[in-house]
Structure formats: structure tokens, C-alpha cells
Amino acid sequence: MVYLRTKTVKGERYLYLVKSVWDPKKNTSKQETIKYLGKSSEVTKQDIPFEYRNDPKVVAFLASDEAMDLDKRDEMLSKLQDQLFKLFMRGDLEGALGLYSDYRSTSGTTNFFERILTPVMYQVGELWAKNKISIADEHVCSNIANSLIRIIFSKNERAPTKKKILICTPEGEHHNLGPSILESHLSCSGFRVFNLAPSEPHESIVRFIESSKPDAILVSITLTDNIRPGQRLIKKIKEKFDIPIFVGGQAVKDQNISLDAQIIRESSLKSLPKLIN
């Protein structure tokens, strides 16, 4: 049984998707959090994992909560995504920065990454794969997106106070937007981040791990063709080191695959630092 639970802190309501689990030792049920959704006033349908969106208790809660105007919020996000896509296609970095600044003032950088930038770049990738935009268009969008991330990172950078994190990709993986977003977010959260993306040779990654001694490793895989190289990379790391490995990216999001690592499918950027710790 799943349902939404609210918690009020300083007058602001926060939402959690939880499930009821039977505890045979205590002979009673207990709550387990499936996902922290964030401020009630900012939650959208995209924040609720797809498999739970039509659950009767979830639907009933949303329908009865006057503060939850999901349709209007989704419409607003769709318009902002469309605006950012057009700015990227025009190569308008200044316009993209303006859109980010306006959105950040009310919803924060992390939400911008998750709700605006990432969906737009998925759209760019899909349009290119379907030959609806050219490779030149895709490169323009990717370059503007990476420039935007670097500027955001420079504005929010803080001195590292937490664990060392290595971000890498398998050989053959040439997409580096995901790792760049992770680097910016984790650095701004106080981690010391080493970003080796994209497509560093596996042996080089292993040597770097040996010298830098990270506390955790994040492997980003965008294309399904790179899952096998990802498996080989993880195997090489496991043969020499006992370090937690997390795997995420579009390629593993909906795939039922076997990896000797923790696969991140639904975790948000907000929850990633806690997951790593």
C-alpha cells in the first residue's frame, strides 16, 4: 500500500511517497519512504514515479489537496522547457542564463537541472536520433548546455568539505552533459569531485582511482550500446578496489539489466548526496 505523507516545517509543507510494510518482529506495520518529493507547492507529476501515479490513494490525495495544482505546474514547466530548447537551438547562452536566473530565484538550481535542463537535453537526443534535427544542431545545444552548467557551477561553487567522488563513463560513451550536471550539483553540495567523462580508457580510470582514492564512484551511461562496456568497467574496478559504485543515466533508467553496482533509476539530485553518504 502506497500513499503520500506530508510534513510541515516552518509553515511549509513537504511531501513524501511512502509505503506500508509489515514488520513480523514487531507484529505491526511500518512506513518506508519510497521517494522524497519536495515542497508541496512545487511538486509536479514528473516527481511521482510513473508506477505510482495512478495508485488510488495517490490520486485521491492529489485530487483533495487544494494546493496541488499539478496541471498548471506541468503546463508551466512545459513552456519553460520549450523556451530553453529554442534558446539552445539558437545558441543563445545569454538568454538561457536569464531563464535559469529567473527560475532559480523561486525554485532553485537543483530543480532547474532536474525539471528543465535534463528533459530538454533528452528531447534534443531523441530528435537527433529520429533525424528531426541535424548533428550540428545537437552539437550547438550540447555546447550551450555545457557552457551554462559551467557558469552555474562557477556561481555556486563552494570549498569541498565532504567525500571525494569520481564521475566517469565507459569507453565509447561520448555524452558528458549528465556527468557535468552531477559534477556541478555535487561540488555545490560540498563534495570534492573528479570528472573523467567522457570516454576515458578503462585502464586510465583504474589508475586514477588508485592515485586519487575516491570514496564513491558514479558511472554515467547514456546509450544502451554502452551498457556492456559499463559492465566491463565496473568489473575492472571491482577487481582492484572495494569502493561503492553507483550507475545512472538514460541507458539504465528503464532497462532490466544486471550490474555489480547500485543502479540509480528514480533518485533525484536532491537525494543523491544522502545516497552517497
Secondary structure as UniProt FT lines:
FT   STRAND          2..9
FT   TURN            10..11
FT   STRAND          12..23
FT   TURN            24..27
FT   STRAND          28..39
FT   HELIX           40..42
FT   HELIX           45..47
FT   HELIX           50..52
FT   TURN            53..54
FT   HELIX           56..64
FT   TURN            66..67
FT   HELIX           70..90
FT   HELIX           93..107
FT   HELIX           109..111
FT   HELIX           112..117
FT   HELIX           118..129
FT   TURN            130..131
FT   HELIX           135..156
FT   STRAND          164..168
FT   TURN            171..172
FT   HELIX           177..188
FT   TURN            189..190
FT   STRAND          192..195
FT   HELIX           202..212
FT   STRAND          216..220
FT   HELIX           224..226
FT   HELIX           227..240
FT   STRAND          245..248
FT   HELIX           250..253
FT   STRAND          262..263
FT   TURN            269..271
FT   HELIX           272..276
//
